[in-house]
């Protein structure tokens, strides 16, 4: 197993950390959302955390495919993530705003993956990054739509 990472793998590790932190936050919001939008948000959050659960596996396996160990502990994720965990229970509208912001952060992490992978000529990692950008931009749009009057 390799020990010295490449820029593309480092970017993947950061994307994994952000994605896992967003997964945990979204799952917590699913459990704890209340108010008039409960049913809609409960289901939307479930859809989004389920997608993220699959994504973290794909990202980790891409790191492994590149010959490196995938980070897999909370402490490793928190150390690298730009998405900040939420230990409280915000109001539904605040949950939405937090997740919109966080999907933007994860999309930016995916853009860094694309740039690093393009520089390395790693088409499969570029593809993974582009797909993640698309998912996070769409997720943010769906969430933002709940805030419009």
Secondary structure, 3 states (H helix, E strand, C coil): CCCCCCHHHHHHHHHHHHHHHHHHHHHHHHHHCCCCCHHHHHHHHHHHHHHHHHHHHHHHHHHHHCCCCCCCCHHHHHHHCCCCCCCCCCCHHHHHHHHHHHHHHHHHHHHHHHHHHHHHCCHHHHHHHHHHHHHHHHHHHHHHCCCCC
